[in-house]
Amino acid sequence: ETLARLGEKYGVTSTGMAIAWILRLPEKMQPIVGTTNRERLKEIAAAADVTLSAKDWYEIYCAAGYELP
């Protein structure tokens, strides 16, 4: 799975990678989380420290089923 593999590369979980991807969307979206689980919150917070390369961002984009324009 792309998120898991890239998560290992960046030192975060798949959840952290998903949030890091959202944080880098051009629309400047802000994720809203609905958890009180401390471990999950730590995973999500770690995403703020991830700086995805453009190549990795597009890899996640394509893995989600989108095509490059």
Secondary structure, DSSP 8 states (H G I E B T S, - for coil): -HHHHHHHHHTS-HHHHHHHHHHT-TT----------HHHHHHHHHGGG----HHHHHHHHHHTT----
